[in-house]
Amino acid sequence: MTLPTVSFEFFPPKNLAGSFRLWDTLRVLAPFEPGFVSVTYGAGGTTRALTHEAVTAIQQKAGLRVAAHLTCVDATRAEILDIAQSYKAAGITDLVALRGDAPGPNAGGFAPAPNGFASAIELTRALKDAGDFTIRVGAYPDGHKDASSMAQNIDHLKAKFDAGADEAITQFFFEPDSFLRFRDACAAAGITQKIVPGILPIENWEGAKRFAQRCGAPVPRWLDDAFTKALRDDRQDLLATALATELCSTLTQNGVDHLHFYTLNRPELTRDICTALGLSARAPLAQVA
């Protein structure tokens, strides 16, 4: 069986300790030779400047291909396109175009900023018109919380591809059938572009459940029971590694050739999963300041 390629998602550091943590994560995971790494925005675009700093630093000092997140939240069209052009000027042409969500549970849902983009479709189209970008978008194998049906969810993804997206990365999911059914339904709807599964190594089960509930990912009862027992026996990391490895193995056995890991800037589980999949760490990342 051909081994998959991988990519990793990080979030930008907010302080000095976070900077050390990000670079430690890079040192651990860069030897797996990711196809690219991505850097997120905080909720509501709250880390926009920090994201820009992290993206340019990784590109310049680590020599990795970096995809910068852009969202429609709390910025005008002109401001977002100016950010995209500043990335291009720095040699960064990979972007992840997302609508984004309003910050905080009481924000009342997404609302476009004055003179802002109303959707990821609009954002993708504008970035494609700006030229010379590789654009990735989000996909939702268990359905988007704002979609009335799976058919509408898939139609929205197709519209993003029609607007110029090159590839999609999915929200995390807990069972392989969620992705495989979604992939087949997308193909039946005429989507031919690549859809990459997003993998969440579970560092903290209660946190993962809260995250899943916020974004509408169903939590299997069997998984909750398994982590309850593992936490009691202090073997949650072993369980997390085994389950994620099994998930990834099932995906690759069904034709998936690339896996995108949501690392949360904690590299150990992702490293262990990559190793268990048979991936070899190669040249270490050069010293960065």
N, C-alpha and C positions, 0 to 999 in steps of 0.2 A: 504493500500500500504506500502511495506517495505521501510524504509528510506535508502537512499544511505549512503555509507561510503565516506570519503573525504580524499584528500591529498592536500598539499600546496607547491607552488614553491616560493623560495626566491632568491634574488641575494646577493652576498657577499658585505659587507660594504667596502668603500674605505677610510673612515676617521672616526673620533670619533663620529661625529654626525650620520653617517650612521650606526655605531655599535649600538648606542642607539635606532635608528629607527628599526633595525632588531630585537633587543630583545623586544622592545615594541610590534612589530608585532607578535612575538612568544607568548608573554604573552596573547595577545588577542585571538589568534587562537588555541593555544595548548589545551585549554579546550574542543575543539570539537573532541579531541582524533583522530587526523589524522592517517591513516594507515602508512603513511610515509610523510616526507617532503623532497624536493629536493633543491639543491643549484646550480645555473647556473654558466657557464663561461661567461665572457664578449666576445665581438666580437674578433675573432682571438686568443682566449685563453688568452686575456690580463689580466684576473683576476685569472690566474691559482693558484698562491700562496694564494691569498685571499680566493678563493673557498676552498682550502684545510684547511685553518685556520678556516673558518666558519663552514665547515662540522664537523671537529673534535670538535670544541667548542660546537656546538649544541648537538652532540652525547654525549659528556662527561657531559655537564652542564644542558642540558634540558631533557636528557633521552628519546629523540624521535628517532625513526628509521629514518635514513637520507640516501638519495640517492644522490651520488655525480655525477655531470656531467663530462664527459670526451669528448673531441673533437679531431679530427684528425689534427687540424690546428697548424702549426708552432711548431711541435715537432716530434722527431723521434719515431719509434715504441718502442725502448728500453726505452725512457723517459716516454712515456705514460704507458707502462707496469710497470715501476718502481713506478709511482704515484699510480697505481691500487694496487700494492703490499703494498705500505705504508698505503693505506686505510685499506686493509685487516689486517695489523698488528695492526691498531688502533681499530679493531672490526667492521669496516664498510664494508659490503659486498653487498650493493645495489648500482648499478651504472646506469647512463643514458648515453648510448653510441650514440653519434651524429657525423655526419661528420663535421658540423660546416661550417661557411662562413668566407671568408676573411674579415678583418676589413676595413671599409670605403666603400663608394659608388663607388670609382674609383679604387678599388683593382683588378678589372678584373675577379672576380669570384674565386671559390675555386681552389687551386692547391696544391697537396700534398707536404709536406716538403721532403727534401732529406732523404731517408730511412724512410719515414713516411707512415702512412696508407692512402690509396687512397679513402676509402669509409667507411661508417658506417658498411657495411657488413664485411669488413676486420677487423675492430676494434672489432666488436661483436664476430667474430670467435676467434680472439686472446684472448679476455677476457674469453670466454667460455673455451678455452683450458687451461687458467691459473687456472680455477677451482674455485668452491665455491663462485661464484658471482650470484646475481639476477640481470639480465640485462634488462633494459627497453630501448626502441628505439623510435624514432619519427615516427609519421604517419601524413598524410596530406589529410584531407577529401575533400578539394577543389583542390587538386592536388599540387605537388611540382613544384616550378618555373623552375627547371631543367628537369622535366619530359615532354616528348613529348605528352603524352596522359595519361588519367586516368588508362588505362590498364597497361602502363609501371610503373606508380606510385604504383599500387597495386602489380605488379610483384616484384618491388624493396623491398617493405615491406615484401613480402613473403620470399624473399631471406634473409632478416635480421632474420626472424624467423627461417629459415632453418639453418642459421649460429649459432643459439643458443639463440636468444633473448627469454625472458620469457613473455614479455608484451610490449604493445606499448601505448604511450600517444600522443594524437593528438595535432597538432597546433590548436590554437583557431579558431572559426568560429562564424558566427553571426546568423545563422538560423539552427534549429534542423534537417531539412531535409538534410543538408549538411553531417552531421554525420550519420544519419540513412541510407541514400543511400550508403554511403561509407562502413558502417558496413556490409550491405547486400551484396555489391559487393565483399568485402573481403571474406565473408563466401562462396559465390559462387565460388571464386577462390581457395577454399580449406584451407583458414586460419582459424584455430580453436582457436588460442591463444587470450587472452583478449585484447581488444582495448578500452582504457579509454579516454573519451572526455576531452579535455583541455578547461577550461572556463576562459575567460578574463573579470572580472568586469571592466566596462569602467569608469575609473577615469577622463580621459581627452579625449573627443571625437576626437579632431584634432590629438592628439598624436596616438590614436588607429587607425585612418584612415591612417596615415603615416606608422605605423607599418604594417598594413594590405597590403598596396601597396608594401612595401619592400618584403614581404614574399608571395605575390600572393593570398591573401585571398580576395574574392570579397566583396565589400561593397554595401549592398542593398540600393536602392534609398530611400525607405520608412524609413530606419533607419537614414539616413543622414537628411532627412526632420524632423524626430521626435526630433533628438538632436538639430537641428537648432532652433526649437520652444522651446524646454526645456531650452536651454541656454538663450534665450531671456527672458524667464519667471523665470529664476534662480531656476529651479527644475530638473537639470540634474542628481543629485544623486538619486532622487526619481525615475526618469525614468530608470536609469542604474540598480537600484536594482530590479525594477519591471520586466524589460526585461530579466535580467539574471535569476531571479527566475522562470519566465515563461519558459525560455529555459531549465533550469535544470529540471523543473517539467515535461515538455514534454518528455525529455530524459528518466527520471525514469519511466514514464508511458509506455515507449516502451522498458523496460527491462534493462536499464542501472542501475547498482548497485554501481558504484563508479564514483566520479567526482574529477577532478584535477584542482585546482584553481591557476591561475597565479596572485599572489597577488601584484607584484611590490613593495613589502615591505610596502604596505599601507593596513592595515587590515580591515578598517571599512566597506567597501562595502562587502567584502567577509564574514565578521561576520554577516552583516545584511541579506545577501542572505542565509547563512546557517540557521540562525534563522527562516527566512521566509519559508524555506523548512521543518521546524519542527525538526531540529537537536538541541539538548540541549547541552549547554556548561556545562562541569562537573568540575572536580577538577582544580583549577587554577595552572598555572605553578609555580614551586618553584622559589624563588628568585635566580637570577643568577648574577654573577659579570662580 
